[in-house]
Amino acid sequence: MIKSIFGIVVKFLIYITLQVLLLNNLHLFGVATLFLYVYVIIRIPINFTRSQVIVIAFLLGLIIDMFTNTLGMHAAACALAGFFREPLLKAYTEREMLEEGVPSSRRLGWSAYIKLTLSVVILHHVTLFLIESLSLSDPLFLMLRIVASVILTSICIFIIELFNILKKSETA
């Protein structure tokens, strides 16, 4: 348990630093923004309770909000993604896979992992962009931003997951 918490804290700090210093300033074609810190929510160990996941996700979003001056938008989106992570895990995987460990493509299989990642990323991004816009004055541009950001974030998460698989196969 202590090792899991330490791992989460390290990932937490790495992804927050990366998001705040680099990724918040990059906008692909002025539309897509990469929110890579969502990967931390996906990778929280399975044996953590739903309340623990929500608290970790909320703190992650709150720290991003503090550095980007966004008044709780990221905290709300992360807390909602954390709230739905466990039911999504249960919906996409078999019971015996939900005992312990970290959700990964190796543990869940690529199909379930892709579904989980896309669901969490879509939920996070829709919430974040709806809160950010506070209206539907330009719904086509809003949809374009959501779709482009979901695609960009998901592809980057899948690339990181591939690197994790390659790293583990080299050490085994």
RODREN-552176 format. One record per residue: residue in three letters; x, y, z of N, C-alpha, C in turn. Coordinates in Angstrom, 1 decimal. Example, Ala and Ser with C-alpha at 12.3 -4.5 7.8 and 13.67 -1.06 7.14 Angstrom:
2
<"Ala", <13.2, -5.7, 7.8>, <12.3, -4.5, 7.8>, <13.2, -3.3, 7.8>>;
<"Ser", <12.8, -2.2, 7.1>, <13.7, -1.1, 7.1>, <12.9, 0.0, 7.9>>;
! end
This chain:
172
<"Met", <0.8, -1.2, 0.0>, <0.0, 0.0, 0.0>, <0.9, 1.3, 0.0>>;
<"Ile", <1.9, 1.3, 0.8>, <2.8, 2.4, 0.9>, <3.5, 2.6, -0.5>>;
<"Lys", <3.9, 1.5, -1.1>, <4.6, 1.6, -2.4>, <3.6, 2.1, -3.4>>;
<"Ser", <2.3, 1.8, -3.4>, <1.3, 2.3, -4.3>, <1.2, 3.8, -4.1>>;
<"Ile", <1.1, 4.2, -2.8>, <0.9, 5.6, -2.6>, <2.1, 6.4, -3.0>>;
<"Phe", <3.3, 5.9, -2.8>, <4.5, 6.6, -3.2>, <4.6, 6.7, -4.7>>;
<"Gly", <4.2, 5.6, -5.4>, <4.1, 5.6, -6.9>, <3.2, 6.7, -7.4>>;
<"Ile", <2.0, 6.8, -6.8>, <1.0, 7.8, -7.2>, <1.5, 9.2, -7.0>>;
<"Val", <2.2, 9.4, -5.8>, <2.7, 10.7, -5.6>, <3.8, 11.1, -6.6>>;
<"Val", <4.6, 10.2, -7.0>, <5.7, 10.5, -8.0>, <5.0, 10.8, -9.3>>;
<"Lys", <4.1, 10.0, -9.7>, <3.4, 10.2, -11.0>, <2.6, 11.5, -10.9>>;
<"Phe", <2.0, 11.8, -9.8>, <1.2, 13.0, -9.5>, <2.1, 14.2, -9.8>>;
<"Leu", <3.3, 14.2, -9.2>, <4.2, 15.4, -9.3>, <4.8, 15.5, -10.8>>;
<"Ile", <5.1, 14.4, -11.4>, <5.6, 14.4, -12.7>, <4.6, 15.0, -13.7>>;
<"Tyr", <3.4, 14.4, -13.7>, <2.4, 14.9, -14.6>, <1.8, 16.3, -14.3>>;
<"Ile", <1.8, 16.7, -13.1>, <1.4, 18.1, -12.8>, <2.5, 19.0, -13.3>>;
<"Thr", <3.7, 18.7, -13.1>, <4.8, 19.6, -13.6>, <4.8, 19.7, -15.1>>;
<"Leu", <4.6, 18.5, -15.7>, <4.6, 18.5, -17.2>, <3.4, 19.3, -17.7>>;
<"Gln", <2.2, 19.1, -17.1>, <1.0, 19.8, -17.6>, <1.2, 21.3, -17.4>>;
<"Val", <1.6, 21.7, -16.2>, <1.7, 23.2, -15.9>, <2.7, 23.9, -16.7>>;
<"Leu", <3.9, 23.3, -16.8>, <5.0, 24.0, -17.4>, <5.0, 23.9, -19.0>>;
<"Leu", <4.5, 22.8, -19.5>, <4.6, 22.6, -20.9>, <3.3, 22.5, -21.7>>;
<"Leu", <2.5, 21.5, -21.2>, <1.3, 21.1, -22.0>, <0.2, 22.2, -22.0>>;
<"Asn", <0.0, 22.9, -21.0>, <-1.0, 24.0, -21.0>, <-0.7, 25.1, -22.0>>;
<"Asn", <0.5, 25.2, -22.4>, <0.9, 26.2, -23.4>, <0.9, 25.7, -24.8>>;
<"Leu", <0.6, 24.5, -25.0>, <0.6, 23.9, -26.4>, <-0.8, 23.7, -26.8>>;
<"His", <-1.2, 24.2, -27.9>, <-2.6, 24.0, -28.4>, <-2.5, 23.6, -29.9>>;
<"Leu", <-2.8, 22.4, -30.2>, <-2.6, 21.9, -31.6>, <-3.7, 22.6, -32.5>>;
<"Phe", <-3.2, 23.4, -33.4>, <-4.1, 24.2, -34.3>, <-5.0, 25.1, -33.6>>;
<"Gly", <-4.7, 25.5, -32.4>, <-5.6, 26.4, -31.6>, <-6.8, 25.7, -31.1>>;
<"Val", <-6.9, 24.4, -31.3>, <-8.1, 23.7, -30.9>, <-7.9, 22.6, -29.9>>;
<"Ala", <-6.9, 21.7, -30.1>, <-6.7, 20.5, -29.2>, <-5.7, 20.9, -28.1>>;
<"Thr", <-6.0, 20.5, -26.9>, <-5.1, 20.7, -25.8>, <-4.9, 19.3, -25.2>>;
<"Leu", <-3.7, 19.0, -24.9>, <-3.3, 17.7, -24.3>, <-3.4, 17.8, -22.7>>;
<"Phe", <-4.3, 17.0, -22.2>, <-4.4, 17.0, -20.7>, <-3.9, 15.6, -20.2>>;
<"Leu", <-2.6, 15.4, -20.2>, <-2.0, 14.2, -19.9>, <-2.2, 13.7, -18.5>>;
<"Tyr", <-2.5, 14.7, -17.6>, <-2.6, 14.3, -16.2>, <-3.8, 13.4, -15.9>>;
<"Val", <-4.7, 13.2, -16.8>, <-5.8, 12.3, -16.7>, <-5.3, 10.9, -16.5>>;
<"Tyr", <-4.1, 10.6, -17.1>, <-3.5, 9.3, -17.0>, <-3.3, 8.9, -15.6>>;
<"Val", <-3.0, 9.8, -14.7>, <-2.9, 9.5, -13.2>, <-4.1, 8.9, -12.7>>;
<"Ile", <-5.3, 9.4, -13.1>, <-6.6, 8.9, -12.6>, <-6.8, 7.5, -13.1>>;
<"Ile", <-6.5, 7.3, -14.3>, <-6.7, 5.9, -14.9>, <-5.7, 4.9, -14.2>>;
<"Arg", <-4.5, 5.3, -13.8>, <-3.5, 4.4, -13.2>, <-3.6, 4.3, -11.7>>;
<"Ile", <-4.5, 4.8, -11.1>, <-4.7, 4.6, -9.6>, <-5.0, 3.2, -9.4>>;
<"Pro", <-4.3, 2.5, -8.4>, <-4.5, 1.1, -8.2>, <-5.9, 0.7, -8.0>>;
<"Ile", <-6.3, -0.5, -8.4>, <-7.6, -1.0, -8.4>, <-8.1, -1.2, -7.0>>;
<"Asn", <-7.2, -1.5, -6.1>, <-7.7, -1.8, -4.7>, <-8.0, -0.6, -3.9>>;
<"Phe", <-7.8, 0.6, -4.4>, <-8.2, 1.8, -3.7>, <-9.7, 2.0, -3.8>>;
<"Thr", <-10.3, 2.5, -2.7>, <-11.7, 2.7, -2.6>, <-12.1, 3.8, -3.5>>;
<"Arg", <-13.4, 3.8, -3.8>, <-13.9, 4.9, -4.7>, <-13.7, 6.3, -4.1>>;
<"Ser", <-13.9, 6.4, -2.7>, <-13.6, 7.6, -2.1>, <-12.2, 8.1, -2.2>>;
<"Gln", <-11.2, 7.1, -2.1>, <-9.8, 7.5, -2.2>, <-9.5, 8.0, -3.6>>;
<"Val", <-10.1, 7.3, -4.6>, <-9.9, 7.7, -6.0>, <-10.4, 9.1, -6.2>>;
<"Ile", <-11.6, 9.4, -5.7>, <-12.2, 10.7, -5.9>, <-11.3, 11.8, -5.2>>;
<"Val", <-10.8, 11.5, -4.0>, <-10.0, 12.5, -3.3>, <-8.7, 12.7, -4.1>>;
<"Ile", <-8.0, 11.7, -4.5>, <-6.8, 11.8, -5.3>, <-7.1, 12.6, -6.6>>;
<"Ala", <-8.1, 12.2, -7.3>, <-8.5, 12.9, -8.5>, <-8.8, 14.4, -8.3>>;
<"Phe", <-9.5, 14.7, -7.2>, <-9.9, 16.1, -6.9>, <-8.6, 16.9, -6.6>>;
<"Leu", <-7.7, 16.3, -5.8>, <-6.5, 17.0, -5.4>, <-5.6, 17.2, -6.7>>;
<"Leu", <-5.6, 16.3, -7.5>, <-4.8, 16.4, -8.8>, <-5.4, 17.6, -9.6>>;
<"Gly", <-6.7, 17.7, -9.8>, <-7.3, 18.8, -10.5>, <-7.2, 20.1, -9.7>>;
<"Leu", <-7.2, 20.1, -8.4>, <-7.1, 21.3, -7.6>, <-5.7, 21.9, -7.8>>;
<"Ile", <-4.7, 21.1, -7.8>, <-3.3, 21.6, -7.9>, <-3.1, 22.1, -9.3>>;
<"Ile", <-3.7, 21.5, -10.3>, <-3.7, 22.1, -11.7>, <-4.4, 23.4, -11.7>>;
<"Asp", <-5.5, 23.5, -11.1>, <-6.3, 24.8, -11.0>, <-5.5, 25.8, -10.3>>;
<"Met", <-4.7, 25.5, -9.2>, <-4.0, 26.5, -8.5>, <-2.9, 27.1, -9.4>>;
<"Phe", <-2.2, 26.3, -10.2>, <-1.2, 26.7, -11.1>, <-1.7, 27.4, -12.3>>;
<"Thr", <-2.9, 27.1, -12.8>, <-3.4, 27.7, -14.0>, <-4.5, 28.7, -13.8>>;
<"Asn", <-4.8, 29.0, -12.5>, <-5.8, 30.0, -12.1>, <-7.2, 29.7, -12.8>>;
<"Thr", <-7.7, 28.5, -12.7>, <-8.9, 28.1, -13.4>, <-10.1, 27.9, -12.5>>;
<"Leu", <-10.0, 28.3, -11.3>, <-11.1, 28.3, -10.3>, <-11.9, 27.0, -10.2>>;
<"Gly", <-11.2, 25.9, -10.1>, <-11.9, 24.6, -9.8>, <-12.4, 23.9, -11.0>>;
<"Met", <-12.2, 24.3, -12.2>, <-12.7, 23.6, -13.4>, <-12.0, 22.2, -13.5>>;
<"His", <-10.7, 22.2, -13.3>, <-10.0, 20.9, -13.4>, <-10.4, 20.0, -12.2>>;
<"Ala", <-10.5, 20.6, -11.1>, <-10.9, 19.8, -9.9>, <-12.2, 19.1, -10.1>>;
<"Ala", <-13.2, 19.8, -10.6>, <-14.5, 19.3, -10.8>, <-14.5, 18.2, -11.9>>;
<"Ala", <-13.8, 18.4, -13.0>, <-13.7, 17.4, -14.1>, <-13.0, 16.2, -13.6>>;
<"Cys", <-11.9, 16.3, -12.8>, <-11.1, 15.2, -12.3>, <-12.0, 14.4, -11.3>>;
<"Ala", <-12.6, 15.1, -10.4>, <-13.5, 14.4, -9.4>, <-14.6, 13.6, -10.0>>;
<"Leu", <-15.2, 14.1, -11.1>, <-16.2, 13.4, -11.8>, <-15.6, 12.2, -12.5>>;
<"Ala", <-14.4, 12.3, -13.1>, <-13.8, 11.2, -13.8>, <-13.4, 10.1, -12.7>>;
<"Gly", <-12.9, 10.6, -11.5>, <-12.6, 9.7, -10.5>, <-13.8, 8.9, -9.9>>;
<"Phe", <-15.0, 9.6, -9.9>, <-16.2, 9.0, -9.4>, <-16.7, 7.9, -10.3>>;
<"Phe", <-16.5, 8.1, -11.6>, <-17.0, 7.1, -12.6>, <-16.0, 6.0, -12.9>>;
<"Arg", <-14.7, 6.1, -12.5>, <-13.7, 5.2, -12.9>, <-14.0, 3.8, -12.4>>;
<"Glu", <-14.4, 3.6, -11.2>, <-14.7, 2.2, -10.7>, <-15.9, 1.6, -11.4>>;
<"Pro", <-17.0, 2.2, -11.6>, <-18.1, 1.6, -12.4>, <-17.7, 1.3, -13.8>>;
<"Leu", <-16.8, 2.1, -14.4>, <-16.4, 1.9, -15.8>, <-15.4, 0.7, -15.8>>;
<"Leu", <-14.6, 0.5, -14.8>, <-13.7, -0.6, -14.6>, <-14.5, -1.9, -14.5>>;
<"Lys", <-15.6, -1.9, -13.7>, <-16.4, -3.0, -13.5>, <-17.2, -3.4, -14.8>>;
<"Ala", <-17.6, -2.4, -15.6>, <-18.3, -2.6, -16.8>, <-17.5, -3.2, -17.9>>;
<"Tyr", <-16.2, -2.9, -17.9>, <-15.3, -3.3, -19.0>, <-14.4, -4.5, -18.7>>;
<"Thr", <-14.4, -4.9, -17.5>, <-13.5, -6.0, -17.1>, <-14.2, -7.1, -16.4>>;
<"Glu", <-13.5, -8.3, -16.2>, <-14.1, -9.4, -15.5>, <-13.8, -9.2, -14.0>>;
<"Arg", <-14.5, -9.9, -13.2>, <-14.4, -9.8, -11.7>, <-13.0, -10.1, -11.2>>;
<"Glu", <-12.3, -11.2, -11.7>, <-11.0, -11.6, -11.2>, <-9.9, -10.6, -11.5>>;
<"Met", <-10.1, -9.7, -12.5>, <-9.1, -8.7, -12.8>, <-9.2, -7.5, -11.9>>;
<"Leu", <-10.3, -7.4, -11.1>, <-10.5, -6.3, -10.2>, <-10.0, -6.4, -8.8>>;
<"Glu", <-9.2, -7.4, -8.5>, <-8.7, -7.6, -7.2>, <-7.7, -6.6, -6.7>>;
<"Glu", <-6.6, -6.5, -7.5>, <-5.6, -5.5, -7.1>, <-4.7, -5.3, -8.3>>;
<"Gly", <-3.8, -4.3, -8.2>, <-2.9, -4.0, -9.3>, <-3.3, -2.6, -9.8>>;
<"Val", <-2.7, -2.3, -10.9>, <-2.9, -1.0, -11.6>, <-3.6, -1.3, -12.9>>;
<"Pro", <-4.6, -0.5, -13.3>, <-5.2, -0.7, -14.6>, <-4.2, -0.5, -15.7>>;
<"Ser", <-4.0, -1.5, -16.5>, <-3.1, -1.3, -17.6>, <-3.6, -2.2, -18.8>>;
<"Ser", <-3.0, -2.0, -19.9>, <-3.4, -2.8, -21.1>, <-3.0, -4.3, -20.9>>;
<"Arg", <-1.9, -4.5, -20.1>, <-1.4, -5.9, -19.9>, <-2.4, -6.6, -18.9>>;
<"Arg", <-2.9, -5.9, -17.9>, <-3.8, -6.5, -16.9>, <-5.2, -6.6, -17.5>>;
<"Leu", <-5.7, -5.6, -18.1>, <-7.1, -5.6, -18.6>, <-7.3, -6.1, -20.0>>;
<"Gly", <-6.2, -6.1, -20.8>, <-6.4, -6.4, -22.2>, <-6.6, -5.1, -22.9>>;
<"Trp", <-6.1, -5.0, -24.2>, <-6.2, -3.8, -24.9>, <-7.6, -3.3, -25.1>>;
<"Ser", <-8.5, -4.2, -25.4>, <-9.9, -3.8, -25.6>, <-10.5, -3.0, -24.4>>;
<"Ala", <-10.4, -3.7, -23.2>, <-11.0, -3.1, -22.0>, <-10.2, -1.8, -21.7>>;
<"Tyr", <-8.9, -1.8, -21.8>, <-8.1, -0.6, -21.5>, <-8.4, 0.6, -22.4>>;
<"Ile", <-8.6, 0.3, -23.7>, <-9.0, 1.4, -24.6>, <-10.4, 2.0, -24.2>>;
<"Lys", <-11.3, 1.1, -23.9>, <-12.6, 1.5, -23.5>, <-12.6, 2.4, -22.3>>;
<"Leu", <-11.8, 1.9, -21.3>, <-11.7, 2.6, -20.0>, <-11.1, 4.0, -20.2>>;
<"Thr", <-10.0, 4.0, -21.0>, <-9.3, 5.2, -21.2>, <-10.1, 6.2, -21.9>>;
<"Leu", <-10.8, 5.8, -23.0>, <-11.6, 6.7, -23.8>, <-12.8, 7.2, -22.9>>;
<"Ser", <-13.4, 6.4, -22.1>, <-14.5, 6.8, -21.3>, <-14.1, 7.8, -20.3>>;
<"Val", <-13.0, 7.6, -19.6>, <-12.5, 8.5, -18.6>, <-12.1, 9.9, -19.2>>;
<"Val", <-11.4, 9.8, -20.3>, <-10.9, 11.0, -21.0>, <-12.1, 11.8, -21.6>>;
<"Ile", <-13.1, 11.1, -22.2>, <-14.3, 11.8, -22.7>, <-15.0, 12.5, -21.6>>;
<"Leu", <-15.2, 11.7, -20.5>, <-16.0, 12.3, -19.3>, <-15.2, 13.5, -18.8>>;
<"His", <-13.9, 13.4, -18.6>, <-13.2, 14.5, -18.1>, <-13.2, 15.7, -19.1>>;
<"His", <-13.0, 15.5, -20.3>, <-12.9, 16.6, -21.3>, <-14.3, 17.3, -21.5>>;
<"Val", <-15.3, 16.5, -21.6>, <-16.7, 17.1, -21.8>, <-17.0, 18.0, -20.6>>;
<"Thr", <-16.7, 17.5, -19.4>, <-17.0, 18.3, -18.2>, <-16.1, 19.5, -18.2>>;
<"Leu", <-14.8, 19.4, -18.4>, <-13.9, 20.5, -18.4>, <-14.3, 21.6, -19.4>>;
<"Phe", <-14.6, 21.2, -20.6>, <-14.9, 22.2, -21.7>, <-16.3, 22.8, -21.5>>;
<"Leu", <-17.2, 22.0, -21.0>, <-18.5, 22.6, -20.7>, <-18.5, 23.7, -19.6>>;
<"Ile", <-17.7, 23.3, -18.5>, <-17.5, 24.3, -17.5>, <-16.8, 25.5, -18.0>>;
<"Glu", <-15.8, 25.3, -18.8>, <-15.0, 26.4, -19.3>, <-15.8, 27.4, -20.2>>;
<"Ser", <-16.7, 26.8, -21.0>, <-17.4, 27.6, -22.0>, <-18.6, 28.3, -21.3>>;
<"Leu", <-19.2, 27.7, -20.3>, <-20.4, 28.2, -19.5>, <-21.6, 28.5, -20.4>>;
<"Ser", <-21.5, 28.1, -21.6>, <-22.6, 28.3, -22.5>, <-22.5, 27.5, -23.7>>;
<"Leu", <-23.5, 27.4, -24.5>, <-23.4, 26.7, -25.8>, <-23.5, 27.6, -26.9>>;
<"Ser", <-22.8, 28.8, -26.8>, <-22.9, 29.8, -27.8>, <-22.3, 29.4, -29.2>>;
<"Asp", <-21.3, 28.6, -29.1>, <-20.7, 28.1, -30.4>, <-20.5, 26.5, -30.2>>;
<"Pro", <-21.6, 25.8, -30.3>, <-21.5, 24.3, -30.1>, <-20.6, 23.6, -31.0>>;
<"Leu", <-20.5, 24.0, -32.3>, <-19.6, 23.3, -33.2>, <-18.2, 23.4, -32.8>>;
<"Phe", <-17.7, 24.6, -32.4>, <-16.4, 24.8, -32.0>, <-16.1, 24.1, -30.7>>;
<"Leu", <-17.1, 24.1, -29.8>, <-17.0, 23.3, -28.5>, <-16.8, 21.8, -28.8>>;
<"Met", <-17.6, 21.3, -29.7>, <-17.5, 19.9, -30.0>, <-16.2, 19.6, -30.7>>;
<"Leu", <-15.7, 20.5, -31.6>, <-14.4, 20.3, -32.2>, <-13.3, 20.3, -31.2>>;
<"Arg", <-13.3, 21.2, -30.2>, <-12.3, 21.2, -29.2>, <-12.3, 19.9, -28.3>>;
<"Ile", <-13.5, 19.5, -28.0>, <-13.7, 18.2, -27.2>, <-13.1, 17.0, -27.9>>;
<"Val", <-13.6, 16.9, -29.2>, <-13.2, 15.7, -30.0>, <-11.7, 15.7, -30.2>>;
<"Ala", <-11.1, 16.9, -30.6>, <-9.7, 17.0, -30.9>, <-8.9, 16.7, -29.7>>;
<"Ser", <-9.3, 17.2, -28.5>, <-8.5, 17.1, -27.3>, <-8.6, 15.6, -26.8>>;
<"Val", <-9.8, 15.0, -27.0>, <-9.9, 13.6, -26.6>, <-9.0, 12.7, -27.4>>;
<"Ile", <-9.0, 12.9, -28.7>, <-8.1, 12.1, -29.6>, <-6.7, 12.3, -29.2>>;
<"Leu", <-6.2, 13.6, -29.1>, <-4.8, 13.9, -28.8>, <-4.4, 13.3, -27.4>>;
<"Thr", <-5.2, 13.5, -26.4>, <-4.9, 12.9, -25.1>, <-4.9, 11.4, -25.1>>;
<"Ser", <-5.9, 10.8, -25.7>, <-6.0, 9.3, -25.7>, <-4.8, 8.7, -26.5>>;
<"Ile", <-4.4, 9.3, -27.6>, <-3.3, 8.8, -28.4>, <-2.0, 8.9, -27.5>>;
<"Cys", <-1.8, 10.0, -26.8>, <-0.6, 10.1, -26.0>, <-0.6, 9.1, -24.8>>;
<"Ile", <-1.8, 8.9, -24.2>, <-1.9, 7.9, -23.1>, <-1.6, 6.5, -23.7>>;
<"Phe", <-2.1, 6.2, -24.9>, <-1.8, 4.8, -25.4>, <-0.3, 4.7, -25.8>>;
<"Ile", <0.3, 5.8, -26.2>, <1.8, 5.7, -26.5>, <2.6, 5.5, -25.2>>;
<"Ile", <2.2, 6.2, -24.1>, <2.8, 6.0, -22.8>, <2.6, 4.5, -22.4>>;
<"Glu", <1.4, 4.0, -22.6>, <1.1, 2.6, -22.2>, <2.0, 1.6, -23.0>>;
<"Leu", <2.2, 1.9, -24.3>, <3.1, 1.1, -25.1>, <4.5, 1.1, -24.6>>;
<"Phe", <5.0, 2.3, -24.2>, <6.3, 2.4, -23.6>, <6.4, 1.6, -22.3>>;
<"Asn", <5.4, 1.6, -21.5>, <5.4, 0.8, -20.2>, <5.5, -0.7, -20.5>>;
<"Ile", <4.8, -1.1, -21.5>, <4.8, -2.5, -21.9>, <6.2, -2.9, -22.4>>;
<"Leu", <6.8, -2.1, -23.2>, <8.1, -2.3, -23.8>, <9.2, -2.3, -22.6>>;
<"Lys", <9.0, -1.4, -21.7>, <9.9, -1.3, -20.6>, <9.8, -2.6, -19.7>>;
<"Lys", <8.6, -3.1, -19.4>, <8.4, -4.3, -18.6>, <8.9, -5.5, -19.3>>;
<"Ser", <8.7, -5.6, -20.7>, <9.2, -6.8, -21.4>, <10.7, -6.9, -21.5>>;
<"Glu", <11.4, -5.7, -21.4>, <12.9, -5.7, -21.4>, <13.4, -6.2, -20.1>>;
<"Thr", <12.7, -5.8, -19.0>, <13.2, -6.2, -17.7>, <12.8, -7.6, -17.3>>;
<"Ala", <11.9, -8.2, -18.0>, <11.4, -9.6, -17.6>, <12.3, -10.6, -18.3>>;
! end
